[in-house]
Amino acid sequence: MADMFDRIKTIVESVAPDFFHSQLTTLLLLLCIAVVAVAAYYLTKAVLMLFEHVILRSPTEWDDDLLNVRFTRAVSQLSPALVVSWILPHLFGDGDRSVGWIDGVTSLYILWAIVYIIVIFLDNLYAAMARREQLRPYAVKGIFQMFKLIIIGVGVIIALSLLIGKTPIAILTALGASAAVLSLVFKDTILGLVASIQLTANKMLERGDWITMPGRDLNGEVIDVSLTTVKVRNWDNSVTTVPPYSLITESFRNYRPMQLSGGRRVDRAIFIDVNTVRFLDKAEIASLEADGLLVRSSDTDDRREVNLGLLRGYLEHFLSTHPDVNPEMTYMVRQLTPTQSGLPLQLYFFTRTTVWVEHEHVAADIFDHVYATIGRFGLSVFQTPAGTDLSRVR
């Protein structure tokens, strides 16, 4: 094709030597180039639309995300500049100053279009990963943003080299001399990049995790992890934004392992009035046994038994048979060190569900039963005397 243009140009110059040097001819040739460039744009767009139609009918979905309308439109916008860049030197020559500025503008446009296409492809690749559970990124948004910054930075350096006539190496050398200033300006970006890599490599954080940072009054679900920020929606629907490197330099708690374990812990204590702890007589024990509240161990003899011990045995049996308590995880009922508020009786167990609302409902139902049962063992819950309690004192 290039030889054909050269032959045509030679024949025309032999017939009319000044044909390619008149302003009217230059305008006509530029108009023809513009028409060819527009035709190339629509031809490329039609081919890409046909290609896109084939992709949409394919059984796979990843190609729908990668090669979408935005990507094909950006590619079609590149074709006119390529046509102009290829035809212009053959018609006017490399040293023609009358159209030299057009060649420079075309080169800058091609560079911008290539950078834009790569950035769109990275956006589509991230979107394709984010929409698939098996490829769900942990904190790769920051890494994709880093790649985009690198691509844009390389494009800016090449554009500067085209504008000032210097090589990219010379520009990089000049930038290297100001590395200290650049590192200060992009301090947060660099720290965020390193932190994002660490968060991703160590699988410390991903979208949807429930995390808490008491020092920053943060308690909620991670909704976005980028190069410079981590956004957390707190349970009151407020959004807290923290830099990624703070998650590396400061401690935080991630509840994802709890959610994946199949159980959520309940660790609460009921304060028993020590004055109500006593031995039960045979009639009281028989009453408990008749009501199904007496659970004896294999080594229990006929000695007089303490009401608190019988309550602990019953509650352990109650937890082991409760349908919403996970029996494969630790569960126990134990005494803690007595305090001035009474004797703490701790119930430690894990619910089968890890959903917060359901977990709280299960815990409330269990403790409702515990509070209602304590009185049957002759025990009472300790509480600080209130107005109604003082009114009973005569």
LORO-532378 format. One line per field, with one value per residue (C-alpha): residue number from 1; residue in three letters; x, y, z. Coordinates in steps of 0.2 Angstrom, whole numbers, plus 5000, padded with zeros to 4 digits. Layout:
BEGIN
nr <- (NUM:...)
rest <- (ALA:...)
east <- (X:...)
north <- (Y:...)
up <- (Z:...)
***
This chain:
BEGIN
nr <- (1:2:3:4:5:6:7:8:9:10:11:12:13:14:15:16:17:18:19:20:21:22:23:24:25:26:27:28:29:30:31:32:33:34:35:36:37:38:39:40:41:42:43:44:45:46:47:48:49:50:51:52:53:54:55:56:57:58:59:60:61:62:63:64:65:66:67:68:69:70:71:72:73:74:75:76:77:78:79:80:81:82:83:84:85:86:87:88:89:90:91:92:93:94:95:96:97:98:99:100:101:102:103:104:105:106:107:108:109:110:111:112:113:114:115:116:117:118:119:120:121:122:123:124:125:126:127:128:129:130:131:132:133:134:135:136:137:138:139:140:141:142:143:144:145:146:147:148:149:150:151:152:153:154:155:156:157:158:159:160:161:162:163:164:165:166:167:168:169:170:171:172:173:174:175:176:177:178:179:180:181:182:183:184:185:186:187:188:189:190:191:192:193:194:195:196:197:198:199:200:201:202:203:204:205:206:207:208:209:210:211:212:213:214:215:216:217:218:219:220:221:222:223:224:225:226:227:228:229:230:231:232:233:234:235:236:237:238:239:240:241:242:243:244:245:246:247:248:249:250:251:252:253:254:255:256:257:258:259:260:261:262:263:264:265:266:267:268:269:270:271:272:273:274:275:276:277:278:279:280:281:282:283:284:285:286:287:288:289:290:291:292:293:294:295:296:297:298:299:300:301:302:303:304:305:306:307:308:309:310:311:312:313:314:315:316:317:318:319:320:321:322:323:324:325:326:327:328:329:330:331:332:333:334:335:336:337:338:339:340:341:342:343:344:345:346:347:348:349:350:351:352:353:354:355:356:357:358:359:360:361:362:363:364:365:366:367:368:369:370:371:372:373:374:375:376:377:378:379:380:381:382:383:384:385:386:387:388:389:390:391:392:393:394)
rest <- (MET:ALA:ASP:MET:PHE:ASP:ARG:ILE:LYS:THR:ILE:VAL:GLU:SER:VAL:ALA:PRO:ASP:PHE:PHE:HIS:SER:GLN:LEU:THR:THR:LEU:LEU:LEU:LEU:LEU:CYS:ILE:ALA:VAL:VAL:ALA:VAL:ALA:ALA:TYR:TYR:LEU:THR:LYS:ALA:VAL:LEU:MET:LEU:PHE:GLU:HIS:VAL:ILE:LEU:ARG:SER:PRO:THR:GLU:TRP:ASP:ASP:ASP:LEU:LEU:ASN:VAL:ARG:PHE:THR:ARG:ALA:VAL:SER:GLN:LEU:SER:PRO:ALA:LEU:VAL:VAL:SER:TRP:ILE:LEU:PRO:HIS:LEU:PHE:GLY:ASP:GLY:ASP:ARG:SER:VAL:GLY:TRP:ILE:ASP:GLY:VAL:THR:SER:LEU:TYR:ILE:LEU:TRP:ALA:ILE:VAL:TYR:ILE:ILE:VAL:ILE:PHE:LEU:ASP:ASN:LEU:TYR:ALA:ALA:MET:ALA:ARG:ARG:GLU:GLN:LEU:ARG:PRO:TYR:ALA:VAL:LYS:GLY:ILE:PHE:GLN:MET:PHE:LYS:LEU:ILE:ILE:ILE:GLY:VAL:GLY:VAL:ILE:ILE:ALA:LEU:SER:LEU:LEU:ILE:GLY:LYS:THR:PRO:ILE:ALA:ILE:LEU:THR:ALA:LEU:GLY:ALA:SER:ALA:ALA:VAL:LEU:SER:LEU:VAL:PHE:LYS:ASP:THR:ILE:LEU:GLY:LEU:VAL:ALA:SER:ILE:GLN:LEU:THR:ALA:ASN:LYS:MET:LEU:GLU:ARG:GLY:ASP:TRP:ILE:THR:MET:PRO:GLY:ARG:ASP:LEU:ASN:GLY:GLU:VAL:ILE:ASP:VAL:SER:LEU:THR:THR:VAL:LYS:VAL:ARG:ASN:TRP:ASP:ASN:SER:VAL:THR:THR:VAL:PRO:PRO:TYR:SER:LEU:ILE:THR:GLU:SER:PHE:ARG:ASN:TYR:ARG:PRO:MET:GLN:LEU:SER:GLY:GLY:ARG:ARG:VAL:ASP:ARG:ALA:ILE:PHE:ILE:ASP:VAL:ASN:THR:VAL:ARG:PHE:LEU:ASP:LYS:ALA:GLU:ILE:ALA:SER:LEU:GLU:ALA:ASP:GLY:LEU:LEU:VAL:ARG:SER:SER:ASP:THR:ASP:ASP:ARG:ARG:GLU:VAL:ASN:LEU:GLY:LEU:LEU:ARG:GLY:TYR:LEU:GLU:HIS:PHE:LEU:SER:THR:HIS:PRO:ASP:VAL:ASN:PRO:GLU:MET:THR:TYR:MET:VAL:ARG:GLN:LEU:THR:PRO:THR:GLN:SER:GLY:LEU:PRO:LEU:GLN:LEU:TYR:PHE:PHE:THR:ARG:THR:THR:VAL:TRP:VAL:GLU:HIS:GLU:HIS:VAL:ALA:ALA:ASP:ILE:PHE:ASP:HIS:VAL:TYR:ALA:THR:ILE:GLY:ARG:PHE:GLY:LEU:SER:VAL:PHE:GLN:THR:PRO:ALA:GLY:THR:ASP:LEU:SER:ARG:VAL:ARG)
east <- (5000:5014:5023:5006:5005:5023:5020:5004:5014:5028:5016:5007:5023:5029:5014:5011:5027:5019:5003:5008:5015:4999:4988:4972:4979:4984:4967:4959:4971:4967:4949:4951:4961:4947:4934:4944:4947:4928:4925:4938:4929:4912:4919:4929:4913:4902:4915:4917:4898:4896:4910:4901:4885:4895:4902:4885:4878:4893:4889:4904:4901:4919:4920:4904:4912:4930:4924:4909:4902:4914:4929:4924:4919:4937:4945:4934:4940:4958:4956:4954:4970:4980:4973:4979:4996:4999:4993:5000:5018:5015:5006:5016:5032:5040:5048:5033:5030:5013:5006:5019:5008:4994:5006:5011:4993:4989:5003:4997:4979:4985:4995:4980:4968:4980:4981:4962:4959:4971:4963:4946:4952:4958:4942:4932:4944:4941:4922:4922:4932:4921:4905:4911:4910:4924:4935:4930:4945:4951:4959:4964:4956:4971:4982:4972:4973:4992:4992:4982:4993:5008:5000:4995:5012:5021:5008:5012:5031:5029:5018:5031:5045:5034:5031:5048:5058:5067:5069:5059:5075:5080:5063:5065:5082:5075:5062:5074:5083:5066:5062:5062:5049:5039:5040:5034:5019:5014:5017:5000:4998:5014:5010:4992:5000:5011:4997:4985:4998:5000:4982:4979:4994:4990:4971:4968:4953:4940:4924:4910:4921:4915:4929:4931:4945:4941:4954:4945:4927:4925:4913:4904:4906:4920:4912:4927:4946:4955:4973:4971:4956:4946:4927:4918:4899:4896:4880:4872:4874:4887:4903:4921:4936:4953:4969:4975:4991:4982:4976:4994:5001:4986:4977:4959:4947:4940:4925:4926:4933:4919:4906:4915:4916:4898:4895:4894:4899:4888:4898:4886:4885:4870:4874:4866:4862:4874:4862:4850:4863:4859:4856:4839:4829:4822:4805:4812:4823:4808:4799:4813:4814:4795:4796:4810:4823:4834:4849:4860:4877:4883:4893:4879:4875:4860:4869:4860:4864:4866:4853:4867:4875:4859:4855:4872:4869:4852:4858:4873:4860:4848:4862:4868:4850:4845:4842:4850:4866:4881:4886:4902:4909:4913:4899:4899:4891:4903:4906:4917:4925:4912:4910:4901:4886:4884:4891:4893:4886:4893:4885:4897:4891:4890:4874:4873:4869:4881:4869:4868:4849:4846:4861:4853:4836:4843:4853:4838:4827:4840:4842:4823:4822:4837:4829:4812:4820:4832:4817:4813:4829:4827:4839:4837:4846:4856:4851:4855:4840:4828:4813:4801:4814:4815:4797:4796:4807:4797)
north <- (5000:5012:5008:5012:5029:5033:5028:5039:5053:5051:5051:5066:5076:5071:5079:5093:5097:5110:5100:5095:5112:5123:5128:5123:5105:5104:5108:5096:5082:5086:5085:5068:5062:5068:5059:5043:5044:5046:5031:5021:5026:5020:5004:5000:5004:4992:4978:4980:4981:4964:4957:4963:4955:4938:4941:4944:4928:4917:4906:4914:4930:4937:4943:4953:4963:4965:4969:4980:4995:5007:4997:4995:5013:5018:5006:5013:5031:5026:5020:5038:5044:5028:5031:5050:5045:5032:5042:5059:5055:5047:5062:5076:5069:5069:5086:5096:5110:5115:5099:5095:5101:5089:5075:5080:5082:5065:5057:5065:5059:5041:5041:5047:5034:5020:5025:5027:5010:5002:5011:5006:4988:4988:4995:4981:4968:4974:4975:4957:4951:4960:4953:4935:4927:4915:4929:4942:4953:4955:4972:4973:4989:4998:4988:4991:5010:5008:5000:5015:5028:5019:5019:5037:5042:5033:5042:5059:5056:5051:5066:5077:5069:5073:5091:5096:5085:5075:5057:5049:5044:5062:5066:5052:5058:5075:5068:5057:5073:5078:5061:5068:5081:5068:5056:5070:5075:5057:5051:5045:5036:5027:5021:5017:5006:4997:4994:4988:4975:4969:4968:4958:4947:4942:4942:4953:4963:4962:4970:4964:4961:4967:4976:4987:4999:5006:5020:5027:5024:5012:4998:4992:4984:4987:4994:4999:4997:5009:5015:5029:5025:5012:5016:5007:5009:5009:5001:5018:5020:5033:5031:5031:5034:5029:5027:5009:5011:5014:4996:4990:5001:5000:4985:4981:4966:4957:4946:4937:4921:4921:4922:4908:4897:4892:4899:4916:4917:4922:4926:4933:4932:4932:4939:4927:4933:4924:4924:4912:4899:4884:4865:4858:4846:4830:4838:4852:4840:4829:4844:4849:4831:4831:4846:4840:4852:4840:4833:4821:4816:4798:4800:4810:4801:4804:4817:4834:4845:4864:4873:4882:4866:4859:4875:4873:4855:4859:4874:4864:4851:4864:4872:4855:4851:4868:4868:4885:4882:4874:4858:4856:4872:4875:4878:4878:4886:4891:4902:4917:4926:4933:4952:4965:4963:4945:4928:4929:4913:4914:4906:4903:4895:4898:4900:4891:4907:4921:4934:4948:4950:4931:4929:4942:4934:4917:4924:4933:4918:4908:4921:4923:4905:4906:4921:4912:4896:4903:4905:4887:4882:4894:4907:4925:4937:4951:4969:4985:4990:5002:5011:4996:4986:4999:5001:4983:4987:4991)
up <- (5000:5004:4987:4978:4987:4982:4964:4963:4970:4958:4943:4949:4952:4934:4927:4938:4949:4960:4963:4981:4985:4983:4997:4988:4985:5003:5009:4997:5002:5021:5017:5008:5023:5035:5024:5025:5043:5047:5035:5045:5061:5056:5048:5064:5074:5063:5064:5083:5085:5076:5086:5102:5096:5095:5112:5120:5113:5119:5134:5145:5155:5158:5140:5142:5156:5148:5130:5133:5124:5133:5127:5109:5108:5114:5101:5087:5091:5089:5071:5063:5071:5065:5047:5047:5055:5041:5026:5030:5028:5011:5004:5011:5017:5034:5032:5026:5039:5033:5040:5053:5067:5062:5063:5081:5087:5079:5089:5105:5101:5098:5114:5124:5115:5119:5138:5139:5131:5144:5158:5152:5151:5169:5175:5166:5173:5191:5188:5181:5196:5208:5201:5203:5220:5216:5210:5223:5226:5244:5242:5224:5220:5226:5215:5200:5204:5205:5188:5181:5189:5181:5164:5165:5172:5157:5145:5152:5151:5133:5129:5137:5126:5111:5115:5120:5109:5123:5125:5139:5148:5149:5157:5169:5174:5177:5188:5197:5203:5211:5219:5237:5232:5223:5238:5249:5238:5235:5253:5256:5239:5242:5259:5253:5239:5251:5264:5250:5244:5262:5265:5249:5251:5270:5266:5281:5274:5260:5256:5267:5282:5299:5308:5323:5328:5345:5343:5328:5334:5319:5320:5304:5287:5274:5258:5249:5249:5237:5235:5248:5258:5266:5269:5283:5285:5303:5311:5313:5294:5295:5285:5292:5280:5286:5276:5272:5281:5298:5296:5296:5309:5321:5328:5322:5324:5309:5313:5296:5304:5316:5302:5293:5308:5310:5327:5336:5354:5369:5385:5398:5417:5429:5446:5459:5477:5488:5502:5492:5489:5500:5502:5495:5505:5498:5495:5485:5475:5471:5465:5453:5447:5444:5434:5423:5430:5439:5429:5439:5433:5434:5450:5460:5476:5488:5498:5500:5485:5483:5473:5463:5458:5452:5442:5433:5429:5422:5412:5404:5399:5392:5382:5375:5369:5363:5344:5341:5351:5342:5352:5342:5349:5368:5379:5398:5414:5427:5443:5442:5457:5468:5468:5479:5466:5469:5462:5443:5435:5417:5402:5388:5372:5353:5343:5326:5317:5315:5309:5322:5323:5324:5336:5348:5347:5352:5366:5373:5372:5382:5395:5396:5401:5413:5422:5423:5430:5443:5455:5454:5462:5477:5470:5466:5455:5464:5460:5468:5479:5470:5475:5475:5485:5498:5500:5506:5520:5536)
***
